[in-house]
């Protein structure tokens, strides 16, 4: 890069970021309603990620992704049965049979004509429906990872706070391999790709189109599968143009009947050590350390598969979707297969990672729990979380809204000695907090636990 390019590039990037903010800010709010704001103190102390958002206009036409320039993640998901109905009026009462417009919420007032039986005709057989979520990126990194790695190293105390970028990288390389750090940072540095589509092949049986991606680089499509397969079948979805994982992370779909058991689990500090209450601990556990499961939880979840007769699993986390490959690999190594639901991320500062775990978490989680309820209203669920953030309040709210849907709630009590900032919330582990969160629920319905074995014994009684 010439000296002139070195001089102009930051200025041009600043101008583009300002233009994106003006043009796309309202659309980003609409497309990523649960992407949290980043507080001023975090904006000032955390690494900048400007350049992630690409400028789009309302009249921009969707384009197919290019395997040579782009990458796409197809998230794992769980398909549900769509029950047919005898008339449009009965369909209106069952959101599972509703259609949905692209990248919008389900329209509960519009019935799919294909699912309505003609008068005096038998109902058609139920079909499979599944929400496909995909994330789209440009492979051209918007900034050098070295700068962000150096900032993180200073913040977590790996190097001196006054060390230059070159000194930081030298000291880090003497202590650890920075390749995994770069790998985890890539999804935070690569520009997100709005207004693109991807053709996918589902189980080598049919092809469908996902997208277009929104201004936040995400597409969400509720698709009906045009073939049948037994419940319990696992399907793989790959890109049609280039099925290689370097272009598109393939998605895995589990076909699940409407009845049975299900497990809804938080991730951070419930099954994975994150240190949610400390920004420094979050940075260290996310980018530096090898991911570590909470003691006893892998065996507990393995036992839940047997005790609950092969339940479906949903991993509902406040972590941003940028961490999907990292968290998916962690889950694959230690926990049962399941659908991972992560948070919107339209911010351009790494402080957004901290905000995702702490700002408006209850509103976000309850919204996603409501969606799960529309998919599987007849299943029985247990919910597992921890005391660091809003899991008790989120699970308590959804249990009151839908009596009988949640059969048990288990909250891991995170010990104070493991939290640097525990003193900021002295009532976090108090009995009063939990009684308020679970007000209106039977006391035997919830359990605050310290050891995984407490949950195992409780589920053994529940499943009898």
Buried (B, 14 or more C-beta within 10 A) or exposed (E): EEEEEEEEEEEEBEEBBEEBEEBBEEBBEEBBBBBBEBBEEBBEBBBBBBBBBBBBEEEEEBEBBBBEEBBBBBBBBBBBBBBBBEEBEBBBEBBBBBBBEEBEEBEBEBBBEEBBBEEEEEEEEBBBBBBBBBBBBBBEBBBEBBBBBBBBBBBBEBBEEEBEBEBBBEBBEEEEEBEBBBEBBBBBBBBBBBBBBBBBBBBEEEEBBBBBBBBBBBBBBBBBBEEEBEBEBEBBBBBBBBBEEEBBBBBBBBBBBBEBBBBBBBBBBBBBBBBBBBBBBBBBBBBBBEBEBBEBBBBBBEBBBEBBEEBBBBBBBBBBBBBBBBBBEBBEEBBBBBBBBBBBBBBBBBBBBBBBBBBBBBEBBBBBBEBBBBBBBBBBBBBBBBBBBBBBBBBBBBBEEBEEBBBBBBBBBBEEEBBEEBEEBEEBBEEEBBEEBBEEBEEEBBBBBEEBEBBBEBBEEBBE
